[in-house]
Amino acid sequence: MEIPYLNITCTTYLPAEKSIEINSPNGAKIVLLGGVPFEEKIVMWWNFIGRSQEEIEEMRSDWNSQSGKIPHFIDRIGERLIAPDLPTVRMLPRSNEDQVRRNA
C-alpha cells in the first residue's frame, strides 16, 4: 500500500500475510496496533469497542458524563474531547472475516 502524503488519518486492516511500506520526506508519527483478531463479533465506533450498540451507547454516556468508569486523562490539546453524536443507523457487530472480505 502506498500513501502519497501523510497529512491524513488512515485506518486499515492488514492480514498477517500482507505488508505495508510508508515513506515520508518530512517524518511522521505512526501508531501501529496489532495482535490476535477478536474471535467474537464487535462494534467499533469512535474510541470505543463493544459487543453491541447498547454497549457503545453506555460507553459514550460514561465518557461524556465523566462517570468515573473510564479513567480521566488529559490529551495533547489539553482538554477532554466529547464523543460525537451516535450515527442515526443501527451499528451492527462485525467479525474479523467481515473486514477481510471488505479489503479483498
ROVEXTOR-11934 format. One record per residue (C-alpha): residue number from 1; residue in three letters; x, y, z. Coordinates in Angstrom, 3 decimals. Layout:
% ROVEXTOR-11934
<atom><nr>NUM</nr><rest>ALA</rest><x>X</x><y>Y</y><z>Z</z></atom>
...
***
This chain:
% ROVEXTOR-11934
<atom><nr>1</nr><rest>MET</rest><x>0.000</x><y>0.000</y><z>0.000</z></atom>
<atom><nr>2</nr><rest>GLU</rest><x>1.398</x><y>3.412</y><z>-0.926</z></atom>
<atom><nr>3</nr><rest>ILE</rest><x>0.192</x><y>6.577</y><z>0.809</z></atom>
<atom><nr>4</nr><rest>PRO</rest><x>1.340</x><y>9.587</y><z>-1.248</z></atom>
<atom><nr>5</nr><rest>TYR</rest><x>1.069</x><y>12.033</y><z>1.655</z></atom>
<atom><nr>6</nr><rest>LEU</rest><x>0.669</x><y>11.608</y><z>5.382</z></atom>
<atom><nr>7</nr><rest>ASN</rest><x>-1.333</x><y>14.643</y><z>6.425</z></atom>
<atom><nr>8</nr><rest>ILE</rest><x>-4.424</x><y>12.428</y><z>6.626</z></atom>
<atom><nr>9</nr><rest>THR</rest><x>-5.741</x><y>9.979</y><z>9.175</z></atom>
<atom><nr>10</nr><rest>CYS</rest><x>-5.743</x><y>6.487</y><z>7.724</z></atom>
<atom><nr>11</nr><rest>THR</rest><x>-7.016</x><y>3.292</y><z>9.301</z></atom>
<atom><nr>12</nr><rest>THR</rest><x>-6.658</x><y>-0.048</y><z>7.614</z></atom>
<atom><nr>13</nr><rest>TYR</rest><x>-6.635</x><y>-3.736</y><z>8.394</z></atom>
<atom><nr>14</nr><rest>LEU</rest><x>-3.776</x><y>-5.879</y><z>7.130</z></atom>
<atom><nr>15</nr><rest>PRO</rest><x>-3.910</x><y>-9.664</y><z>7.399</z></atom>
<atom><nr>16</nr><rest>ALA</rest><x>-0.726</x><y>-11.279</y><z>8.714</z></atom>
<atom><nr>17</nr><rest>GLU</rest><x>0.493</x><y>-12.237</y><z>5.244</z></atom>
<atom><nr>18</nr><rest>LYS</rest><x>0.358</x><y>-8.625</y><z>3.941</z></atom>
<atom><nr>19</nr><rest>SER</rest><x>2.934</x><y>-5.880</y><z>4.449</z></atom>
<atom><nr>20</nr><rest>ILE</rest><x>2.986</x><y>-2.107</y><z>4.210</z></atom>
<atom><nr>21</nr><rest>GLU</rest><x>5.728</x><y>0.389</y><z>3.409</z></atom>
<atom><nr>22</nr><rest>ILE</rest><x>5.365</x><y>4.044</y><z>4.345</z></atom>
<atom><nr>23</nr><rest>ASN</rest><x>7.770</x><y>6.755</y><z>3.216</z></atom>
<atom><nr>24</nr><rest>SER</rest><x>7.630</x><y>10.347</y><z>4.412</z></atom>
<atom><nr>25</nr><rest>PRO</rest><x>10.077</x><y>13.037</y><z>3.270</z></atom>
<atom><nr>26</nr><rest>ASN</rest><x>9.247</x><y>15.176</y><z>6.329</z></atom>
<atom><nr>27</nr><rest>GLY</rest><x>8.972</x><y>12.496</y><z>9.023</z></atom>
<atom><nr>28</nr><rest>ALA</rest><x>5.797</x><y>11.161</y><z>10.545</z></atom>
<atom><nr>29</nr><rest>LYS</rest><x>4.183</x><y>9.859</y><z>13.703</z></atom>
<atom><nr>30</nr><rest>ILE</rest><x>2.548</x><y>6.495</y><z>13.241</z></atom>
<atom><nr>31</nr><rest>VAL</rest><x>0.541</x><y>4.334</y><z>15.607</z></atom>
<atom><nr>32</nr><rest>LEU</rest><x>0.613</x><y>0.659</y><z>14.725</z></atom>
<atom><nr>33</nr><rest>LEU</rest><x>-1.704</x><y>-1.654</y><z>16.616</z></atom>
<atom><nr>34</nr><rest>GLY</rest><x>-1.560</x><y>-5.380</y><z>16.266</z></atom>
<atom><nr>35</nr><rest>GLY</rest><x>-2.499</x><y>-8.608</y><z>17.852</z></atom>
<atom><nr>36</nr><rest>VAL</rest><x>-4.679</x><y>-11.648</y><z>17.538</z></atom>
<atom><nr>37</nr><rest>PRO</rest><x>-8.051</x><y>-10.678</y><z>15.992</z></atom>
<atom><nr>38</nr><rest>PHE</rest><x>-11.080</x><y>-10.775</y><z>18.268</z></atom>
<atom><nr>39</nr><rest>GLU</rest><x>-12.870</x><y>-14.104</y><z>17.975</z></atom>
<atom><nr>40</nr><rest>GLU</rest><x>-16.292</x><y>-12.608</y><z>18.687</z></atom>
<atom><nr>41</nr><rest>LYS</rest><x>-18.190</x><y>-10.047</y><z>16.640</z></atom>
<atom><nr>42</nr><rest>ILE</rest><x>-17.619</x><y>-6.483</y><z>17.804</z></atom>
<atom><nr>43</nr><rest>VAL</rest><x>-18.908</x><y>-2.963</y><z>17.236</z></atom>
<atom><nr>44</nr><rest>MET</rest><x>-16.217</x><y>-0.287</y><z>16.804</z></atom>
<atom><nr>45</nr><rest>TRP</rest><x>-17.192</x><y>3.371</y><z>16.957</z></atom>
<atom><nr>46</nr><rest>TRP</rest><x>-15.070</x><y>6.440</y><z>17.735</z></atom>
<atom><nr>47</nr><rest>ASN</rest><x>-12.749</x><y>5.317</y><z>20.584</z></atom>
<atom><nr>48</nr><rest>PHE</rest><x>-14.970</x><y>2.502</y><z>21.809</z></atom>
<atom><nr>49</nr><rest>ILE</rest><x>-15.120</x><y>-1.240</y><z>21.153</z></atom>
<atom><nr>50</nr><rest>GLY</rest><x>-18.105</x><y>-3.244</y><z>22.391</z></atom>
<atom><nr>51</nr><rest>ARG</rest><x>-20.218</x><y>-6.269</y><z>21.598</z></atom>
<atom><nr>52</nr><rest>SER</rest><x>-23.388</x><y>-4.309</y><z>20.780</z></atom>
<atom><nr>53</nr><rest>GLN</rest><x>-24.690</x><y>-0.848</y><z>20.008</z></atom>
<atom><nr>54</nr><rest>GLU</rest><x>-26.067</x><y>-0.733</y><z>23.549</z></atom>
<atom><nr>55</nr><rest>GLU</rest><x>-22.557</x><y>-1.215</y><z>24.987</z></atom>
<atom><nr>56</nr><rest>ILE</rest><x>-21.259</x><y>1.593</y><z>22.739</z></atom>
<atom><nr>57</nr><rest>GLU</rest><x>-24.117</x><y>3.865</y><z>23.858</z></atom>
<atom><nr>58</nr><rest>GLU</rest><x>-23.287</x><y>3.134</y><z>27.511</z></atom>
<atom><nr>59</nr><rest>MET</rest><x>-19.550</x><y>3.795</y><z>26.976</z></atom>
<atom><nr>60</nr><rest>ARG</rest><x>-20.324</x><y>7.072</y><z>25.185</z></atom>
<atom><nr>61</nr><rest>SER</rest><x>-22.581</x><y>8.143</y><z>28.046</z></atom>
<atom><nr>62</nr><rest>ASP</rest><x>-19.946</x><y>7.175</y><z>30.648</z></atom>
<atom><nr>63</nr><rest>TRP</rest><x>-17.258</x><y>9.057</y><z>28.708</z></atom>
<atom><nr>64</nr><rest>ASN</rest><x>-19.262</x><y>12.241</y><z>28.195</z></atom>
<atom><nr>65</nr><rest>SER</rest><x>-20.632</x><y>12.314</y><z>31.762</z></atom>
<atom><nr>66</nr><rest>GLN</rest><x>-17.186</x><y>11.578</y><z>33.258</z></atom>
<atom><nr>67</nr><rest>SER</rest><x>-18.864</x><y>8.919</y><z>35.409</z></atom>
<atom><nr>68</nr><rest>GLY</rest><x>-15.534</x><y>7.529</y><z>36.599</z></atom>
<atom><nr>69</nr><rest>LYS</rest><x>-15.975</x><y>4.186</y><z>34.795</z></atom>
<atom><nr>70</nr><rest>ILE</rest><x>-13.406</x><y>5.360</y><z>32.234</z></atom>
<atom><nr>71</nr><rest>PRO</rest><x>-10.213</x><y>6.821</y><z>33.786</z></atom>
<atom><nr>72</nr><rest>HIS</rest><x>-9.699</x><y>10.562</y><z>33.359</z></atom>
<atom><nr>73</nr><rest>PHE</rest><x>-6.764</x><y>11.804</y><z>31.325</z></atom>
<atom><nr>74</nr><rest>ILE</rest><x>-5.655</x><y>14.978</y><z>29.584</z></atom>
<atom><nr>75</nr><rest>ASP</rest><x>-4.696</x><y>14.640</y><z>25.948</z></atom>
<atom><nr>76</nr><rest>ARG</rest><x>-2.136</x><y>16.664</y><z>23.996</z></atom>
<atom><nr>77</nr><rest>ILE</rest><x>-4.534</x><y>19.503</y><z>23.215</z></atom>
<atom><nr>78</nr><rest>GLY</rest><x>-5.008</x><y>19.980</y><z>26.953</z></atom>
<atom><nr>79</nr><rest>GLU</rest><x>-8.695</x><y>19.276</y><z>27.106</z></atom>
<atom><nr>80</nr><rest>ARG</rest><x>-11.100</x><y>16.389</y><z>27.033</z></atom>
<atom><nr>81</nr><rest>LEU</rest><x>-12.845</x><y>15.715</y><z>23.743</z></atom>
<atom><nr>82</nr><rest>ILE</rest><x>-16.560</x><y>14.982</y><z>23.924</z></atom>
<atom><nr>83</nr><rest>ALA</rest><x>-17.696</x><y>11.908</y><z>21.997</z></atom>
<atom><nr>84</nr><rest>PRO</rest><x>-19.721</x><y>12.940</y><z>18.934</z></atom>
<atom><nr>85</nr><rest>ASP</rest><x>-23.361</x><y>12.070</y><z>18.360</z></atom>
<atom><nr>86</nr><rest>LEU</rest><x>-24.018</x><y>8.452</y><z>17.531</z></atom>
<atom><nr>87</nr><rest>PRO</rest><x>-24.870</x><y>7.516</y><z>13.946</z></atom>
<atom><nr>88</nr><rest>THR</rest><x>-28.554</x><y>7.576</y><z>13.044</z></atom>
<atom><nr>89</nr><rest>VAL</rest><x>-28.344</x><y>3.995</y><z>11.756</z></atom>
<atom><nr>90</nr><rest>ARG</rest><x>-28.014</x><y>0.825</y><z>13.813</z></atom>
<atom><nr>91</nr><rest>MET</rest><x>-24.386</x><y>-0.234</y><z>14.298</z></atom>
<atom><nr>92</nr><rest>LEU</rest><x>-24.042</x><y>-3.954</y><z>13.712</z></atom>
<atom><nr>93</nr><rest>PRO</rest><x>-21.409</x><y>-6.225</y><z>15.223</z></atom>
<atom><nr>94</nr><rest>ARG</rest><x>-18.849</x><y>-7.377</y><z>12.660</z></atom>
<atom><nr>95</nr><rest>SER</rest><x>-16.303</x><y>-10.135</y><z>12.680</z></atom>
<atom><nr>96</nr><rest>ASN</rest><x>-12.714</x><y>-10.228</y><z>11.504</z></atom>
<atom><nr>97</nr><rest>GLU</rest><x>-13.934</x><y>-12.198</y><z>8.460</z></atom>
<atom><nr>98</nr><rest>ASP</rest><x>-16.262</x><y>-9.294</y><z>7.521</z></atom>
<atom><nr>99</nr><rest>GLN</rest><x>-13.246</x><y>-6.944</y><z>7.469</z></atom>
<atom><nr>100</nr><rest>VAL</rest><x>-11.133</x><y>-9.348</y><z>5.415</z></atom>
<atom><nr>101</nr><rest>ARG</rest><x>-13.921</x><y>-9.632</y><z>2.800</z></atom>
<atom><nr>102</nr><rest>ARG</rest><x>-14.195</x><y>-5.815</y><z>2.531</z></atom>
<atom><nr>103</nr><rest>ASN</rest><x>-10.421</x><y>-5.462</y><z>1.995</z></atom>
<atom><nr>104</nr><rest>ALA</rest><x>-10.147</x><y>-8.314</y><z>-0.519</z></atom>
***
